[in-house]
Amino acid sequence: MLFARIESEGLAHYSYIIGDKGKAVVIDPRRDCDVYIEKTMQVGMRITDILETHRNEDYLSGSVELAARTGAAIWHADGHLDYGYGRAVTDGDTWVIGTAELEAISSPGHTPGSISYVLREGSGVPMMVFTGDALFAGDVGRVDFFGAEKAPEMAGLLYDTIHRRLLPLGDGTILCPAHGPGSACGGAIADRPLSTLGLERRLNPKLQFTQKKDFVAAVGTLREKPPYFEKMEEWNRQGPPILGTVPAVPPLTPAEFALLAETSVVLDTRMELSFGAGHVPGALSLWKEGVPRYAGWFLPPDRPVLLVNEADDAAGVVRYLLRIGFENIAGSLAGGMLAWHEAGQPSGSIETVTVQALCRRLDAGEEPWILDVRSDAESTENPVPGATHIHVTQIPRSCDDVPKDRTVFIFCGSGMRSMTAASLLKQKGWEQIVVVLGGLAGWNSTSCPIEIA
């Protein structure tokens, strides 16, 4: 039997291949779908069916793309929606895979029509359950996509799904969720690469509530929602455009790049030190691995994207952008910033200091204005005394809370998100900004101590 979990970096998205006796099924594929075809061809299998657990919000589904290239049938969840492709799954549908069988079980909560898939061996004993966004390692799925009024109702449905449909499958059943730690679809997903329903029963904090009302109170709350989610929801209902292959990005001379930059957004995916030293004026700083997680917060959907990246990194960045629906990539800067500077083009910079230098200022009695752009959870767990906290994703809408007449020291866990925040502030006219490098690991102020958890 073939079993493979495919992880999409940055999005922490998990998709799966199950195959036996020459046929294979793919669950929740991503849009750049070469990997599924390659893995099944290597073992002489043909993809016959593509199964979705729910209408996804954080990435573009690859079902239509993969079906176009393999001829496989698509089975989508949330059958109450008007899909533009595939057939709706119903509770109890089955697919035979060699000596095993997949069974669809209704799992509402994250969405009204979410579906899980149970893989049973020949004797009927559950081996694995593919839970989509219903149940993760250490967490459960979000229930707030239909607004504050519906969240408690959806949380109640999710409680019933977990306790009446999933956990009864047995403690030995392997858990196969759609996301790992870092996903926007869960607030506290554990860094547990493998888990079972029994482990989750014991270790998952959300499964410790014995009363449904307590679970609803804990889970049925609103969370941050990136702007691009709405586009994903629409495209994943109608079916995104078919790519065929991942498009190549045209290299541009500095002069060509500068001309297009007047009507485009420049995305610089180099590391924070490189960006701080010199960048195309007005560029957004997002290190490569941060693109899948944060680009949807900051990139406007209606403008072309120009890339500045490390050598030979453009193809990887393009894959990340295509997965979240940014297709209008107009080109990349040939020769990078070296070519830009050699061509005499204007350059911007952002000052940086080490976290130790900031601590020395504090210990010397200075009162620098510190902007903490970490997440709410990080800031609450290890607060920086006296700092103003604005999560990096909220900088565009909350920048008026940041002074322009004082030097602002921007702090995160390492410096990468700080540089993103600095680039956003600089776009809006802030000049006195300093990025603090090093984060919590280097903090050693005696007058402003942080107890690192």
Secondary structure by P-SEA (a helix, b strand, c coil): cbbbbbbbccccbbbbcccccccccccccccccaaaaaaaaaacccccbbbbcccccccccaaaaaaaaccbbbbbccccccccbbbbbccbbbbbcccbbbbbbbbcccccbbbbbbbbccccccccccccccccccbbbbcccccccaaaaaaaaaaaaaacccccccccbbbbccccccccccccccccccccaaaaaccccccccccaaaaaaacccccccccaaaaaaaaaaaccccccccbbbbbbcaaaaaaacccbbbbbcccaaaaaaccccbbbbbccccccccccccccccbbbbbbbcccaaaaaaaaaaaaccccccccccccaaaaaaaccbbbbbbbbcaaaaaaaaaaccccbbbbcccaaaaaacccccbbbbcccccccccccccccbbbbbbcccaaaaaaaaaaaaaacccbbbbbccccccccccccccccc
